[in-house]
Amino acid sequence: MCASHDFNNALQVTQNWISDLMWRLHWHDREQVYQALIATLHALRDCLDRDHAVCIGARLPALLRGFYYDGWSPRRRGKAENRDSFLERIHVGVHRDPAVNPEEVARLVFALFVDRLSAAEVEDAKAATPRVLRDIWP
């Protein structure tokens, strides 16, 4: 398989995730949906211990995996130490748009995980999520 095909496939899979989230959010701005998706992935990643963050990252499509790890330091943890900081992280990621409900965004991104990953992978991710955030999972 040539590298061009791999890249095109990775791009298409990422576009599918964004399109799916656009539909779920009822938004029309792909850039805003992308920002919300990445902000949620970063908030999730940063509230997990290193091993769980890596485990979840490994299950993402290739391009999303790269975005997920962008700016990550495995030694640093705790940017989303509680529910409020987790949701604030998402809100900052969408430029504090007052029309955006960060909890709704998180719920719908987690719903993407449920629909696109195996049940075992979702259960592992949910179990790794801090207890104060578990009710955000579908």
Secondary structure, DSSP 8 states (H G I E B T S, - for coil): --HHHHHHHHHHHHHHHHHHHHHHHT---HHHHHHHHHHHHHHHHHTS-HHHHHHHHHTS-HHHHHHHHTT--TT---TT-SHHHHHHHHHHHTTT-TT--HHHHHHHHHHHHHHHS-HHHHHHHHHHS-GGGGGG--
